[in-house]
Amino acid sequence: MPRPRDEGRRRALATRACAVFEKEGLGISAERLAQKLGIKRPTLLYYFPEYADILQAKLTDLLAQQSAFVGARVEPEPHPVRRLYARVRAIHQFHAGRGGQLSFLIQAFITTGGAPASELIRGASEFFDEQRSDLVRRLELGIRDGTVHPCEPEVVVGLCRAVIDGLVIQRLTGGSDPERVHALLWDSVLAPLVKREAPAKKGRAPRS
């Protein structure tokens, strides 16, 4: 029975391997890659039978980092509309310093014959389906408890998702300023949905 892989080490190796790919290209041999990582070729192949497995591990790790980063900025918000807006801003803040990683991963997947960009984006999107469903539920509850004006929660969350995905892609190609888009989204779409503020969470000062 094969021994279980150390997932922490696997993630660390994937991150280091991707750094090597960025410097030396995806044409690097498995032998040289293993040497660069300070391991033997059989160990490399044990953790990653294909180069696409390295890229997938790195993408999964990047999404997990995003989830933690965004969660820390969304969780303090008690109001469902403000919570949704905080998520939009936080995702773009996260990618502001990591857009190069995402761009590299998309190009690398295509180069290695892995999943096309559309599948990668869809897969990354599905990673956060549960969190988006939670935002919809919170808006529905907000409508019922009188903190949110009547609206179509799924449509509102879908619109914010389009803004999130669109600006992430635009950032890869040097697109528009997200701050101006955020301001328009808040002023024209989200702020009008705030019927009254939600009670502040315990230990947190109320929003002025």
Residue pairs with C-beta under 8 A, 6 or more apart in sequence:
5 46
5 47
9 47
10 47
10 48
10 57
11 57
11 61
13 37
13 39
13 44
13 47
13 48
13 54
14 48
14 54
14 55
14 57
14 58
14 61
15 58
15 61
16 36
16 37
17 33
17 37
17 48
17 54
17 58
18 54
18 55
18 58
18 101
18 104
18 105
18 108
20 28
20 33
20 36
20 37
21 28
21 51
21 54
21 104
21 108
22 104
24 32
24 36
26 51
26 108
26 111
26 112
28 36
30 41
30 44
30 45
31 41
33 44
34 40
34 41
34 43
34 44
37 44
47 53
48 54
48 57
50 112
51 112
52 109
52 112
52 113
52 114
55 105
55 108
55 109
55 112
55 114
56 114
58 101
58 105
59 105
59 120
59 123
59 124
62 98
62 101
62 102
62 105
63 124
63 127
63 128
65 94
66 91
66 94
66 95
67 127
67 128
67 131
69 90
69 93
69 94
70 87
70 90
70 91
70 94
73 86
73 87
73 89
73 90
73 93
74 83
74 86
74 87
74 90
76 201
76 204
77 83
77 86
78 198
78 199
78 200
78 201
78 204
79 142
79 147
79 194
79 197
79 198
80 135
80 138
80 139
80 141
80 142
80 147
80 148
80 198
81 139
81 142
81 148
81 190
81 191
81 193
81 194
82 194
82 207
83 135
83 138
84 135
84 139
84 156
84 157
84 160
84 190
85 160
85 182
85 185
85 186
85 190
87 131
87 135
87 160
87 164
88 160
88 163
88 164
88 182
88 185
89 182
91 164
91 168
92 164
92 167
92 168
92 171
92 178
92 182
95 102
95 168
95 171
96 171
99 168
99 171
99 172
102 168
102 172
103 172
105 120
106 117
106 120
106 172
108 114
109 115
109 116
109 117
109 120
110 116
110 117
115 123
121 165
121 169
125 161
125 165
132 157
132 161
135 153
135 157
136 153
136 154
136 157
137 153
139 148
139 151
139 153
139 156
139 157
140 153
142 148
142 195
142 198
143 149
143 150
143 151
143 153
146 195
146 196
147 194
147 195
147 196
147 197
147 198
148 193
148 194
148 195
149 192
149 193
149 194
149 195
151 193
156 189
156 190
156 193
159 189
160 185
160 190
163 181
163 185
167 175
167 176
167 178
167 181
169 175
170 176
171 178
197 206
197 207
200 206
200 207
